[in-house]
Amino acid sequence: MNILTAIFLKYFATWNDPKIEKSKEHLLKNIRSIAILAIISGADGWVAIEAYGKAKYE
């Protein structure tokens, strides 16, 4: 994990997740971080954000 990713994850870890506990398939901090990093990398929609997240899954 690079330093920028670590900073994003640390920042978003402090935000509350309003979803109901049983419906949480993915952590909100991860969704937000992936979306922002994907957009910075040139993603232009949710399909591209999903592709970015899958490519960086490791």
PDB file of N, CA, C and O in Angstrom:
ATOM      1  N   MET A   1       0.861  -1.172   0.000  1.00  0.00           N
ATOM      2  CA  MET A   1       0.000   0.000   0.000  1.00  0.00           C
ATOM      3  C   MET A   1       0.900   1.225   0.000  1.00  0.00           C
ATOM      4  O   MET A   1       1.822   1.330   0.809  1.00  0.00           O
ATOM      5  N   ASN A   2       0.626   2.150  -0.912  1.00  0.00           N
ATOM      6  CA  ASN A   2       1.453   3.348  -0.950  1.00  0.00           C
ATOM      7  C   ASN A   2       0.969   4.368   0.080  1.00  0.00           C
ATOM      8  O   ASN A   2      -0.097   4.200   0.672  1.00  0.00           O
ATOM      9  N   ILE A   3       1.742   5.406   0.286  1.00  0.00           N
ATOM     10  CA  ILE A   3       1.466   6.394   1.337  1.00  0.00           C
ATOM     11  C   ILE A   3       0.163   7.143   1.077  1.00  0.00           C
ATOM     12  O   ILE A   3      -0.583   7.426   2.014  1.00  0.00           O
ATOM     13  N   LEU A   4      -0.121   7.468  -0.191  1.00  0.00           N
ATOM     14  CA  LEU A   4      -1.363   8.177  -0.509  1.00  0.00           C
ATOM     15  C   LEU A   4      -2.579   7.333  -0.151  1.00  0.00           C
ATOM     16  O   LEU A   4      -3.542   7.843   0.420  1.00  0.00           O
ATOM     17  N   THR A   5      -2.541   6.064  -0.480  1.00  0.00           N
ATOM     18  CA  THR A   5      -3.645   5.162  -0.138  1.00  0.00           C
ATOM     19  C   THR A   5      -3.808   5.064   1.369  1.00  0.00           C
ATOM     20  O   THR A   5      -4.931   5.081   1.873  1.00  0.00           O
ATOM     21  N   ALA A   6      -2.711   4.962   2.089  1.00  0.00           N
ATOM     22  CA  ALA A   6      -2.772   4.879   3.553  1.00  0.00           C
ATOM     23  C   ALA A   6      -3.392   6.140   4.156  1.00  0.00           C
ATOM     24  O   ALA A   6      -4.172   6.056   5.105  1.00  0.00           O
ATOM     25  N   ILE A   7      -3.048   7.299   3.611  1.00  0.00           N
ATOM     26  CA  ILE A   7      -3.615   8.561   4.103  1.00  0.00           C
ATOM     27  C   ILE A   7      -5.113   8.601   3.856  1.00  0.00           C
ATOM     28  O   ILE A   7      -5.878   8.973   4.745  1.00  0.00           O
ATOM     29  N   PHE A   8      -5.545   8.218   2.644  1.00  0.00           N
ATOM     30  CA  PHE A   8      -6.978   8.193   2.335  1.00  0.00           C
ATOM     31  C   PHE A   8      -7.719   7.246   3.277  1.00  0.00           C
ATOM     32  O   PHE A   8      -8.757   7.614   3.829  1.00  0.00           O
ATOM     33  N   LEU A   9      -7.203   6.038   3.468  1.00  0.00           N
ATOM     34  CA  LEU A   9      -7.873   5.065   4.330  1.00  0.00           C
ATOM     35  C   LEU A   9      -7.971   5.562   5.759  1.00  0.00           C
ATOM     36  O   LEU A   9      -8.999   5.376   6.411  1.00  0.00           O
ATOM     37  N   LYS A  10      -6.924   6.188   6.249  1.00  0.00           N
ATOM     38  CA  LYS A  10      -6.938   6.722   7.614  1.00  0.00           C
ATOM     39  C   LYS A  10      -7.983   7.834   7.744  1.00  0.00           C
ATOM     40  O   LYS A  10      -8.718   7.893   8.730  1.00  0.00           O
ATOM     41  N   TYR A  11      -8.041   8.707   6.744  1.00  0.00           N
ATOM     42  CA  TYR A  11      -8.999   9.812   6.780  1.00  0.00           C
ATOM     43  C   TYR A  11     -10.435   9.306   6.767  1.00  0.00           C
ATOM     44  O   TYR A  11     -11.254   9.736   7.579  1.00  0.00           O
ATOM     45  N   PHE A  12     -10.745   8.391   5.846  1.00  0.00           N
ATOM     46  CA  PHE A  12     -12.116   7.914   5.717  1.00  0.00           C
ATOM     47  C   PHE A  12     -12.521   6.953   6.827  1.00  0.00           C
ATOM     48  O   PHE A  12     -13.712   6.694   6.998  1.00  0.00           O
ATOM     49  N   ALA A  13     -11.592   6.430   7.566  1.00  0.00           N
ATOM     50  CA  ALA A  13     -11.916   5.537   8.680  1.00  0.00           C
ATOM     51  C   ALA A  13     -12.659   6.285   9.781  1.00  0.00           C
ATOM     52  O   ALA A  13     -13.349   5.667  10.592  1.00  0.00           O
ATOM     53  N   THR A  14     -12.525   7.602   9.816  1.00  0.00           N
ATOM     54  CA  THR A  14     -13.170   8.389  10.871  1.00  0.00           C
ATOM     55  C   THR A  14     -14.619   8.739  10.548  1.00  0.00           C
ATOM     56  O   THR A  14     -15.329   9.240  11.420  1.00  0.00           O
ATOM     57  N   TRP A  15     -15.077   8.493   9.330  1.00  0.00           N
ATOM     58  CA  TRP A  15     -16.451   8.813   8.938  1.00  0.00           C
ATOM     59  C   TRP A  15     -17.394   7.708   9.386  1.00  0.00           C
ATOM     60  O   TRP A  15     -17.030   6.532   9.369  1.00  0.00           O
ATOM     61  N   ASN A  16     -18.601   8.079   9.787  1.00  0.00           N
ATOM     62  CA  ASN A  16     -19.615   7.100  10.185  1.00  0.00           C
ATOM     63  C   ASN A  16     -20.275   6.492   8.959  1.00  0.00           C
ATOM     64  O   ASN A  16     -20.467   7.170   7.950  1.00  0.00           O
ATOM     65  N   ASP A  17     -20.618   5.229   9.046  1.00  0.00           N
ATOM     66  CA  ASP A  17     -21.299   4.521   7.970  1.00  0.00           C
ATOM     67  C   ASP A  17     -22.776   4.412   8.336  1.00  0.00           C
ATOM     68  O   ASP A  17     -23.117   3.705   9.284  1.00  0.00           O
ATOM     69  N   PRO A  18     -23.667   5.099   7.602  1.00  0.00           N
ATOM     70  CA  PRO A  18     -25.080   5.113   7.976  1.00  0.00           C
ATOM     71  C   PRO A  18     -25.863   3.850   7.582  1.00  0.00           C
ATOM     72  O   PRO A  18     -27.042   3.734   7.917  1.00  0.00           O
ATOM     73  N   LYS A  19     -25.235   2.919   6.887  1.00  0.00           N
ATOM     74  CA  LYS A  19     -25.948   1.719   6.448  1.00  0.00           C
ATOM     75  C   LYS A  19     -26.287   0.812   7.640  1.00  0.00           C
ATOM     76  O   LYS A  19     -25.604   0.825   8.664  1.00  0.00           O
ATOM     77  N   ILE A  20     -27.352   0.031   7.477  1.00  0.00           N
ATOM     78  CA  ILE A  20     -27.746  -0.935   8.490  1.00  0.00           C
ATOM     79  C   ILE A  20     -26.669  -2.021   8.559  1.00  0.00           C
ATOM     80  O   ILE A  20     -26.171  -2.467   7.525  1.00  0.00           O
ATOM     81  N   GLU A  21     -26.319  -2.436   9.744  1.00  0.00           N
ATOM     82  CA  GLU A  21     -25.211  -3.375   9.952  1.00  0.00           C
ATOM     83  C   GLU A  21     -25.314  -4.628   9.085  1.00  0.00           C
ATOM     84  O   GLU A  21     -24.313  -5.057   8.512  1.00  0.00           O
ATOM     85  N   LYS A  22     -26.495  -5.219   8.980  1.00  0.00           N
ATOM     86  CA  LYS A  22     -26.628  -6.470   8.231  1.00  0.00           C
ATOM     87  C   LYS A  22     -26.512  -6.283   6.721  1.00  0.00           C
ATOM     88  O   LYS A  22     -26.340  -7.262   5.996  1.00  0.00           O
ATOM     89  N   SER A  23     -26.604  -5.039   6.231  1.00  0.00           N
ATOM     90  CA  SER A  23     -26.517  -4.804   4.788  1.00  0.00           C
ATOM     91  C   SER A  23     -25.134  -4.316   4.353  1.00  0.00           C
ATOM     92  O   SER A  23     -24.956  -3.899   3.209  1.00  0.00           O
ATOM     93  N   LYS A  24     -24.171  -4.367   5.247  1.00  0.00           N
ATOM     94  CA  LYS A  24     -22.821  -3.895   4.927  1.00  0.00           C
ATOM     95  C   LYS A  24     -22.001  -5.008   4.283  1.00  0.00           C
ATOM     96  O   LYS A  24     -21.417  -5.847   4.969  1.00  0.00           O
ATOM     97  N   GLU A  25     -21.968  -4.997   2.954  1.00  0.00           N
ATOM     98  CA  GLU A  25     -21.142  -5.974   2.253  1.00  0.00           C
ATOM     99  C   GLU A  25     -19.708  -5.461   2.147  1.00  0.00           C
ATOM    100  O   GLU A  25     -18.753  -6.235   2.204  1.00  0.00           O
ATOM    101  N   HIS A  26     -19.571  -4.126   1.991  1.00  0.00           N
ATOM    102  CA  HIS A  26     -18.258  -3.498   1.894  1.00  0.00           C
ATOM    103  C   HIS A  26     -18.212  -2.322   2.857  1.00  0.00           C
ATOM    104  O   HIS A  26     -19.226  -1.663   3.086  1.00  0.00           O
ATOM    105  N   LEU A  27     -17.053  -2.061   3.413  1.00  0.00           N
ATOM    106  CA  LEU A  27     -16.912  -0.935   4.322  1.00  0.00           C
ATOM    107  C   LEU A  27     -17.011   0.373   3.548  1.00  0.00           C
ATOM    108  O   LEU A  27     -16.450   0.504   2.460  1.00  0.00           O
ATOM    109  N   LEU A  28     -17.725   1.334   4.114  1.00  0.00           N
ATOM    110  CA  LEU A  28     -17.922   2.617   3.458  1.00  0.00           C
ATOM    111  C   LEU A  28     -16.591   3.326   3.219  1.00  0.00           C
ATOM    112  O   LEU A  28     -16.411   3.969   2.185  1.00  0.00           O
ATOM    113  N   LYS A  29     -15.665   3.216   4.156  1.00  0.00           N
ATOM    114  CA  LYS A  29     -14.363   3.876   3.978  1.00  0.00           C
ATOM    115  C   LYS A  29     -13.635   3.308   2.762  1.00  0.00           C
ATOM    116  O   LYS A  29     -12.926   4.040   2.072  1.00  0.00           O
ATOM    117  N   ASN A  30     -13.801   2.021   2.492  1.00  0.00           N
ATOM    118  CA  ASN A  30     -13.169   1.416   1.322  1.00  0.00           C
ATOM    119  C   ASN A  30     -13.838   1.886   0.033  1.00  0.00           C
ATOM    120  O   ASN A  30     -13.157   2.168  -0.953  1.00  0.00           O
ATOM    121  N   ILE A  31     -15.160   1.972   0.037  1.00  0.00           N
ATOM    122  CA  ILE A  31     -15.892   2.427  -1.147  1.00  0.00           C
ATOM    123  C   ILE A  31     -15.489   3.851  -1.491  1.00  0.00           C
ATOM    124  O   ILE A  31     -15.199   4.156  -2.648  1.00  0.00           O
ATOM    125  N   ARG A  32     -15.471   4.720  -0.492  1.00  0.00           N
ATOM    126  CA  ARG A  32     -15.100   6.121  -0.723  1.00  0.00           C
ATOM    127  C   ARG A  32     -13.666   6.243  -1.216  1.00  0.00           C
ATOM    128  O   ARG A  32     -13.387   6.990  -2.154  1.00  0.00           O
ATOM    129  N   SER A  33     -12.775   5.525  -0.595  1.00  0.00           N
ATOM    130  CA  SER A  33     -11.362   5.602  -0.982  1.00  0.00           C
ATOM    131  C   SER A  33     -11.155   5.117  -2.406  1.00  0.00           C
ATOM    132  O   SER A  33     -10.459   5.760  -3.191  1.00  0.00           O
ATOM    133  N   ILE A  34     -11.759   3.980  -2.741  1.00  0.00           N
ATOM    134  CA  ILE A  34     -11.620   3.439  -4.095  1.00  0.00           C
ATOM    135  C   ILE A  34     -12.198   4.413  -5.114  1.00  0.00           C
ATOM    136  O   ILE A  34     -11.592   4.648  -6.159  1.00  0.00           O
ATOM    137  N   ALA A  35     -13.359   4.979  -4.822  1.00  0.00           N
ATOM    138  CA  ALA A  35     -13.987   5.910  -5.760  1.00  0.00           C
ATOM    139  C   ALA A  35     -13.110   7.136  -6.003  1.00  0.00           C
ATOM    140  O   ALA A  35     -12.924   7.547  -7.149  1.00  0.00           O
ATOM    141  N   ILE A  36     -12.580   7.714  -4.947  1.00  0.00           N
ATOM    142  CA  ILE A  36     -11.743   8.911  -5.101  1.00  0.00           C
ATOM    143  C   ILE A  36     -10.457   8.588  -5.845  1.00  0.00           C
ATOM    144  O   ILE A  36     -10.070   9.315  -6.760  1.00  0.00           O
ATOM    145  N   LEU A  37      -9.795   7.510  -5.463  1.00  0.00           N
ATOM    146  CA  LEU A  37      -8.552   7.147  -6.134  1.00  0.00           C
ATOM    147  C   LEU A  37      -8.797   6.793  -7.601  1.00  0.00           C
ATOM    148  O   LEU A  37      -7.972   7.108  -8.459  1.00  0.00           O
ATOM    149  N   ALA A  38      -9.915   6.146  -7.892  1.00  0.00           N
ATOM    150  CA  ALA A  38     -10.239   5.803  -9.278  1.00  0.00           C
ATOM    151  C   ALA A  38     -10.482   7.062 -10.107  1.00  0.00           C
ATOM    152  O   ALA A  38     -10.016   7.162 -11.242  1.00  0.00           O
ATOM    153  N   ILE A  39     -11.203   8.009  -9.545  1.00  0.00           N
ATOM    154  CA  ILE A  39     -11.470   9.262 -10.260  1.00  0.00           C
ATOM    155  C   ILE A  39     -10.173  10.023 -10.509  1.00  0.00           C
ATOM    156  O   ILE A  39      -9.972  10.567 -11.595  1.00  0.00           O
ATOM    157  N   ILE A  40      -9.305  10.062  -9.522  1.00  0.00           N
ATOM    158  CA  ILE A  40      -7.999  10.704  -9.708  1.00  0.00           C
ATOM    159  C   ILE A  40      -7.231  10.012 -10.834  1.00  0.00           C
ATOM    160  O   ILE A  40      -6.481  10.654 -11.570  1.00  0.00           O
ATOM    161  N   SER A  41      -7.423   8.708 -10.959  1.00  0.00           N
ATOM    162  CA  SER A  41      -6.732   7.926 -11.989  1.00  0.00           C
ATOM    163  C   SER A  41      -7.424   7.983 -13.350  1.00  0.00           C
ATOM    164  O   SER A  41      -6.943   7.387 -14.314  1.00  0.00           O
ATOM    165  N   GLY A  42      -8.545   8.694 -13.435  1.00  0.00           N
ATOM    166  CA  GLY A  42      -9.195   8.884 -14.727  1.00  0.00           C
ATOM    167  C   GLY A  42     -10.513   8.171 -14.912  1.00  0.00           C
ATOM    168  O   GLY A  42     -11.081   8.230 -16.002  1.00  0.00           O
ATOM    169  N   ALA A  43     -11.025   7.499 -13.896  1.00  0.00           N
ATOM    170  CA  ALA A  43     -12.322   6.825 -14.023  1.00  0.00           C
ATOM    171  C   ALA A  43     -13.412   7.864 -14.268  1.00  0.00           C
ATOM    172  O   ALA A  43     -13.386   8.952 -13.692  1.00  0.00           O
ATOM    173  N   ASP A  44     -14.373   7.517 -15.131  1.00  0.00           N
ATOM    174  CA  ASP A  44     -15.417   8.480 -15.479  1.00  0.00           C
ATOM    175  C   ASP A  44     -16.833   7.983 -15.169  1.00  0.00           C
ATOM    176  O   ASP A  44     -17.806   8.510 -15.709  1.00  0.00           O
ATOM    177  N   GLY A  45     -16.949   6.985 -14.314  1.00  0.00           N
ATOM    178  CA  GLY A  45     -18.260   6.478 -13.921  1.00  0.00           C
ATOM    179  C   GLY A  45     -18.111   5.271 -13.017  1.00  0.00           C
ATOM    180  O   GLY A  45     -17.001   4.820 -12.735  1.00  0.00           O
ATOM    181  N   TRP A  46     -19.260   4.749 -12.562  1.00  0.00           N
ATOM    182  CA  TRP A  46     -19.221   3.642 -11.604  1.00  0.00           C
ATOM    183  C   TRP A  46     -18.635   2.366 -12.196  1.00  0.00           C
ATOM    184  O   TRP A  46     -18.006   1.588 -11.479  1.00  0.00           O
ATOM    185  N   VAL A  47     -18.831   2.140 -13.482  1.00  0.00           N
ATOM    186  CA  VAL A  47     -18.265   0.937 -14.105  1.00  0.00           C
ATOM    187  C   VAL A  47     -16.737   1.020 -14.084  1.00  0.00           C
ATOM    188  O   VAL A  47     -16.059   0.037 -13.784  1.00  0.00           O
ATOM    189  N   ALA A  48     -16.204   2.197 -14.404  1.00  0.00           N
ATOM    190  CA  ALA A  48     -14.753   2.394 -14.381  1.00  0.00           C
ATOM    191  C   ALA A  48     -14.214   2.335 -12.956  1.00  0.00           C
ATOM    192  O   ALA A  48     -13.109   1.842 -12.731  1.00  0.00           O
ATOM    193  N   ILE A  49     -14.985   2.832 -12.000  1.00  0.00           N
ATOM    194  CA  ILE A  49     -14.566   2.764 -10.591  1.00  0.00           C
ATOM    195  C   ILE A  49     -14.522   1.309 -10.132  1.00  0.00           C
ATOM    196  O   ILE A  49     -13.591   0.904  -9.436  1.00  0.00           O
ATOM    197  N   GLU A  50     -15.530   0.524 -10.520  1.00  0.00           N
ATOM    198  CA  GLU A  50     -15.538  -0.896 -10.181  1.00  0.00           C
ATOM    199  C   GLU A  50     -14.331  -1.614 -10.800  1.00  0.00           C
ATOM    200  O   GLU A  50     -13.677  -2.423 -10.142  1.00  0.00           O
ATOM    201  N   ALA A  51     -14.050  -1.312 -12.054  1.00  0.00           N
ATOM    202  CA  ALA A  51     -12.903  -1.936 -12.727  1.00  0.00           C
ATOM    203  C   ALA A  51     -11.604  -1.566 -12.026  1.00  0.00           C
ATOM    204  O   ALA A  51     -10.720  -2.408 -11.871  1.00  0.00           O
ATOM    205  N   TYR A  52     -11.484  -0.312 -11.601  1.00  0.00           N
ATOM    206  CA  TYR A  52     -10.295   0.135 -10.860  1.00  0.00           C
ATOM    207  C   TYR A  52     -10.172  -0.642  -9.549  1.00  0.00           C
ATOM    208  O   TYR A  52      -9.095  -1.134  -9.211  1.00  0.00           O
ATOM    209  N   GLY A  53     -11.273  -0.748  -8.819  1.00  0.00           N
ATOM    210  CA  GLY A  53     -11.259  -1.473  -7.538  1.00  0.00           C
ATOM    211  C   GLY A  53     -10.870  -2.924  -7.702  1.00  0.00           C
ATOM    212  O   GLY A  53     -10.101  -3.453  -6.900  1.00  0.00           O
ATOM    213  N   LYS A  54     -11.388  -3.576  -8.728  1.00  0.00           N
ATOM    214  CA  LYS A  54     -11.051  -4.973  -8.978  1.00  0.00           C
ATOM    215  C   LYS A  54      -9.577  -5.123  -9.376  1.00  0.00           C
ATOM    216  O   LYS A  54      -8.917  -6.088  -8.992  1.00  0.00           O
ATOM    217  N   ALA A  55      -9.072  -4.156 -10.150  1.00  0.00           N
ATOM    218  CA  ALA A  55      -7.672  -4.212 -10.584  1.00  0.00           C
ATOM    219  C   ALA A  55      -6.711  -4.020  -9.411  1.00  0.00           C
ATOM    220  O   ALA A  55      -5.597  -4.543  -9.421  1.00  0.00           O
ATOM    221  N   LYS A  56      -7.148  -3.271  -8.408  1.00  0.00           N
ATOM    222  CA  LYS A  56      -6.292  -2.970  -7.253  1.00  0.00           C
ATOM    223  C   LYS A  56      -6.605  -3.840  -6.046  1.00  0.00           C
ATOM    224  O   LYS A  56      -6.122  -3.563  -4.948  1.00  0.00           O
ATOM    225  N   TYR A  57      -7.399  -4.883  -6.226  1.00  0.00           N
ATOM    226  CA  TYR A  57      -7.899  -5.696  -5.112  1.00  0.00           C
ATOM    227  C   TYR A  57      -6.830  -6.309  -4.226  1.00  0.00           C
ATOM    228  O   TYR A  57      -7.015  -6.412  -3.013  1.00  0.00           O
ATOM    229  N   GLU A  58      -5.727  -6.713  -4.806  1.00  0.00           N
ATOM    230  CA  GLU A  58      -4.668  -7.407  -4.068  1.00  0.00           C
ATOM    231  C   GLU A  58      -4.569  -6.895  -2.673  1.00  0.00           C
ATOM    232  O   GLU A  58      -3.731  -7.362  -1.902  1.00  0.00           O
TER     233      GLU A  58
END
